[in-house]
Amino acid sequence: MPLRWTDRRFTFDLPEELFPVVVERLRGLPARVEDKVRSLSPEVLTRRDGEAWSIQEHIGHLLDLDELHAGRLDDFLAGASVLRAADITNRRTHEADYNRRPIADLLRALRRERESFVARLDAWDPGLISLTALHPRLQQPMRVIDMALFIAEHDDHHLARMTELARLAQA
């Protein structure tokens, strides 16, 4: 059984000079998702594995979270000691009914939101990359660069699950 996202542990010790590299990973999400789903049928995109999300629901979840990520940038700038918490129930994703939406709409929205988030990171004052706040679930401090890496790892977690779902559908 694959490791659940909430079971992962992180060490936040990436050199700040690698911030542009991490931002590039974040910038690439929409293209990676588009490439992954390009040849998949609507049936494969919306097929669930038991109660687990479909590929489209994973895409919608990533889209939902960019608002949280942007808010956390605001938290850093405001000097918050603790970053705003994610809804660990993922209610928004569960209620959005992403399987009924056209994949093209989801992809456009994901690209728009991620480009907006990355634009903020591109414009981020390098002197503020080391701003630190406590991540509420992990209960450990993270810098802006750590948050960016955390998001990139989360993206990859969901991309890997989408690959697995596509393989299951073709088996």
C-alpha positions in Angstrom: 0.0 0.0 0.0 1.4 3.4 -0.9 2.4 5.8 1.9 -0.4 8.2 2.7 0.4 11.9 2.3 -0.4 12.6 5.9 2.1 9.9 7.0 5.0 11.6 5.3 7.6 13.4 7.4 9.9 16.2 6.2 13.2 17.7 7.0 13.3 21.3 5.9 17.0 22.0 5.3 17.1 22.9 1.6 19.6 25.7 0.9 17.7 29.0 0.1 19.8 29.3 -3.1 17.6 26.5 -4.5 14.4 28.5 -4.3 14.3 29.1 -8.1 14.6 25.4 -8.7 11.7 24.6 -6.4 9.6 27.3 -8.1 10.3 25.7 -11.4 8.9 22.4 -10.1 5.7 24.3 -9.1 5.6 26.1 -12.4 5.6 22.8 -14.3 2.5 21.2 -12.6 -0.1 22.3 -15.2 2.0 21.0 -18.2 2.7 17.7 -16.4 -1.0 17.2 -15.6 -2.0 18.1 -19.2 0.5 15.7 -20.6 -0.7 12.9 -18.2 -4.4 13.2 -19.2 -4.1 14.1 -22.9 -4.8 10.6 -24.2 -7.1 9.4 -21.4 -10.8 8.9 -22.1 -13.5 10.6 -19.9 -14.2 7.1 -18.4 -10.6 6.7 -17.3 -10.4 10.3 -16.0 -13.5 9.9 -13.8 -13.1 6.3 -12.7 -12.7 5.9 -9.0 -10.7 3.2 -7.3 -13.2 2.2 -4.6 -13.8 5.3 -2.5 -10.6 6.9 -3.6 -10.6 9.9 -5.9 -10.5 9.7 -9.6 -7.9 11.4 -11.8 -10.2 14.4 -12.3 -10.8 14.6 -8.5 -7.0 14.6 -7.9 -6.7 17.5 -10.4 -9.5 19.4 -8.7 -7.9 18.8 -5.3 -4.6 20.4 -6.5 -6.7 23.3 -7.9 -8.5 23.7 -4.6 -5.2 23.9 -2.6 -3.6 26.8 -4.5 -5.9 29.2 -2.6 -4.5 27.8 0.7 -0.9 28.1 -0.6 -1.5 31.8 -1.6 -3.0 32.4 1.9 0.0 30.9 3.5 2.2 33.4 1.6 0.0 36.1 3.1 0.6 34.5 6.5 4.4 34.7 6.1 4.2 38.3 5.0 1.9 39.2 8.0 4.4 37.7 10.4 2.0 34.9 11.5 3.6 32.5 14.0 1.4 29.6 12.7 0.3 29.1 9.0 -3.4 28.7 8.3 -4.5 25.1 8.5 -5.7 23.0 5.6 -9.1 21.3 5.8 -7.8 17.8 6.4 -11.3 16.4 5.5 -10.9 17.9 2.0 -14.6 18.8 2.1 -14.2 21.3 -0.8 -12.9 18.6 -3.1 -15.5 16.1 -2.0 -18.3 18.5 -2.6 -17.1 20.0 -5.9 -18.2 17.1 -8.1 -15.2 17.4 -10.3 -16.1 14.3 -12.3 -19.0 16.2 -13.8 -16.8 19.0 -15.1 -15.2 19.0 -18.5 -11.5 18.1 -18.2 -10.6 21.1 -20.3 -12.2 23.4 -17.7 -10.3 21.8 -14.9 -7.0 22.1 -16.8 -7.6 25.8 -17.6 -8.4 26.6 -14.0 -5.4 24.6 -12.7 -3.1 26.5 -15.1 -4.6 29.9 -14.2 -4.4 29.4 -10.4 -0.9 27.8 -10.5 0.4 30.6 -12.8 -0.9 33.2 -10.4 0.7 31.5 -7.4 4.0 31.0 -9.2 4.0 34.7 -10.2 3.9 35.6 -6.6 6.9 33.4 -5.9 8.7 34.8 -8.9 8.3 38.3 -7.5 9.1 37.2 -3.9 11.8 39.4 -2.2 14.8 37.1 -1.9 15.4 38.6 1.6 12.0 37.1 2.7 12.6 33.5 1.6 13.7 32.7 5.1 10.5 34.0 6.8 9.4 31.2 9.2 6.1 30.0 10.6 4.8 26.8 12.2 3.1 24.3 9.9 -0.1 23.4 11.9 -0.3 19.7 11.0 3.4 18.9 10.9 4.0 21.0 14.1 7.4 22.1 12.8 8.7 25.4 11.5 9.0 26.0 7.8 10.4 28.8 5.7 8.9 30.0 2.5 11.3 27.8 0.5 10.2 24.8 2.7 6.5 25.5 2.0 7.3 25.7 -1.8 9.1 22.3 -1.6 6.2 20.9 0.5 3.8 21.9 -2.2 6.0 20.4 -5.0 6.1 17.1 -3.1 2.4 17.2 -2.6 1.9 17.8 -6.4 4.2 14.8 -7.1 2.2 12.6 -4.6 -1.0 13.3 -6.5 0.7 12.9 -10.0 1.9 9.5 -8.9 -1.6 8.5 -7.8 -3.0 9.7 -11.2 -0.4 7.5 -13.0 -1.4 4.6 -10.8 -5.1 5.1 -11.6 -4.4 5.3 -15.3 -2.5 2.0 -15.1 -5.4 0.4 -13.2 -7.9 1.5 -15.8 -5.8 0.0 -18.6 -5.2 -3.4 -16.8 
